[in-house]
Amino acid sequence: MAAFLKIFRLFCRIKRRGARVHPAQQPEEPEQSQPKQDGAAMEQTQEQESTGGLFPRTAQEETSTTGAGSMENCDSSTTNSSAALLNMLVEEGLPSPKQVPAMVKYIHQWLMANESDEHRLDRKLLDLTEAQPTDVVMTLLSVAPSCDRAAETMWKTILCSSRTAESVQLRLLDVLGSWPEHSTCTSDGDTTRVFALAATVVMWKILQVPCIPQIVMKILPRVFVHLLFQVLFSTLDTPMEVDKLWKECQQQHGFAASPNRFAVQTLKSLLCQMQGERVVMAVGRKCGWDTLLCVDTHHYAVALLAREMSCVSPPLCSRIFRYLLQLLSTQEPRWDLPALAFIVEVLKYQDLSGSSGKRVLQILSRHLQSECREKRYLALRALLKLTDDPLLARRMCSLAESLVQLLEEADGEIVRMAAMVLSFVVFENNSLIASPIALQLAEALLTLFDHANAQLSPAANSAADAEVFFLPFMQDTSQVQQVSILLFQALVTIQLEKEEKALKRQVLQSLIPLFIHCHDKNRCVAQASWETLHCAAKFLQRNHLKKLVRKKKLWKFAECLLAEDRSRVVEHVRQALPYLQSPQEPLREAAIRFLGMAGRCLREQEDELQLICEALEDMADDTSPAIRKLAAETASILQAMQDRFREACQRRSRLCGSAWLCYGSSAEN
């Protein structure tokens, strides 16, 4: 092999000096050695061995000529050297690893010059690839990143052979998923940059051949995933070096206008090879391909693509699903959002009874705590789908703390879904929650009793977006109230007895909101409030209040509650006052009547009574005439009661003063 290296250096030196090998030239056939019958044969053999091995006389002659500095007949010299190198490649065994990159470069150069004999070095290329697949792949990507004719021939050779296809494709995948470049170093120490775009070009070329190599179909899910993510990465950032490579590709092949559109084009070709023409057309009709090219909407398009694919090929979606789970375990933040979007759409087709279910919950748990709103939203959507699985629903108890924290979100849709998932965890499965989390949950639920007019995500504001991406999950926002009230009922009903003392404060705080919502115009909310109020009275062990609620004697319930809890009347008043501003007329009416009853208990607390009267007087501009009248009458009654109380106090004071004077006068006498 030392002879080969010597000739190869000679060949490279000739190339550097300006010699050009024209495609029309054919390498000379190596001369056939004639058998020698005398001692000269042995002498010649020894001479050849002393130079490092057997090689053609043409190579020897070229070595001596070039060594003397002659550059005459340069094209002929190059052709002779090429023939010698070719013969050497065919006859010699495998080189050392450090020599493989140089041999790959030579094969590429030889194929560029010899189009008509392009398969002559196939066996040698396969031998090299089988021995050193990484060196072959990385060298070929670096020497021909735009995948010229010779490189395309070499790729087809190694991807269509069972000896090398799998190892080569796996290394191509590594490059494909490493935007913008793949860090590598070949055996000869070469660290030339290898770009993911070069691997995409190779993949596109392979997908255009009539018969795609079997290995491509075998690892198709991984190819699909990396192409999908490359659309995102190339949209986010295209470095100058990648842009330069892209312009070369455009000049050679006439590709699309930008790298991300080319990645989409390659993705479409892949889908068509998977019998997914229907998917390509369906996504196109909904403008999904254009949506895929926008950073802000990329994950929406991925969700749409997943839905369409799941209708055509659930088994393929399952393979992609498993690969995405494997990738998400690396916690890569750049692409976990589109990965989550795909996973959510295909969950119903998956078998999650084993380790896959556990891994899914771990991934969702991590994303529930994400700072990204869309990741939290997708995680909740996935959990809602998993509630149909009893085993996974029980395992969700470990997510209780994260779900409770989401109840404090300002986003109404996040709150709604978090409350629904918690309701399955606590109520449907009769699951108990640890004491600190239970108290935190009860506190959060109290604030949701009055949840109304919740806002959906800005991404779902348009009707088009809602239709395409959010249709299954856009619900009436009053559902948050109903779910939170029922969840509070479940918490009070099934929680351990040792939690009674800790929960008592929250249950007491729930009585007035529940009482007022018993008059809600939404029948579901009113029914849930009535049932929960009954459970709260039972929890507090106030049987007479429980009987009044059960018989739906709600105003009698309010009257008894105020009479029994005189020390808490002011707190009850503070809870009822905000309902005077409720958008619902029945709730405003209930609040006015309750404040009127509470005011009678506060006749000795002038400041609190005055606060109620002022709040009622402020309702003079209410949109409902009936409410304006009721508020004015109640305020008038309370004001008259306050005036009478003042007069009584003054009269009592005067009487006490007169009695004191009389007592003092008699004492003097």
Secondary structure, DSSP 8 states (H G I E B T S, - for coil): -HHHHHHHHHHHHHHHTT----TT-------------SHHHHHHHHHHHHTTS---HHHHHHHHHHHTT--TTHHHHHHHHHHHHHHHHHHS----GGGHHHHHHHHHHHHHH-GGGTTTTHHHHHHHHHH-HHHHHHHHHHH-TT--HHHHHHHHHHHS-TTTHHHHHHHHHHHHTSSSEE----TT-----EEHHHHHHHHHHHHTSSS--HHHHHTHHHHHHHHHHHHHHHHH---HHHHHHHHHHHHHH---SSHHHHHHHHHHHHHHHTT-HHHHHHHHHTTHHHHHTSGGGHHHHHHHHHHHHHHH-HHHHHHHHHHHHHHHTT--TTTHHHHHHHHHHHGGGS--SSHHHHHHHHHHHHHHT-S-HHHHHHHHHHHHHHTTSHHHHHHGGGGHHHHHHHTT-S-HHHHHHHHHHHHIIIIITT----HHHHHHHHHHHHHHTT--S----GGG-SHHHIIIIIGGG---THHHHHHHHHHHHHHHHHS-GGGHHHHHHHHHHHHHHHHHHTT-SSHHHHHHHHHHHHHHHHHTT-HHHHHHHHTT-HHHHHHHHHHH-GGGHHHHHHHHGGGGG-S-HHHHHHHHHHHHHHHHTTTT-HHHHHHHHHHHHGGGG-S-HHHHHHHHHHHHHHHHHHHHHHHHHHHHHHHHHHHHHHHHHHHH-
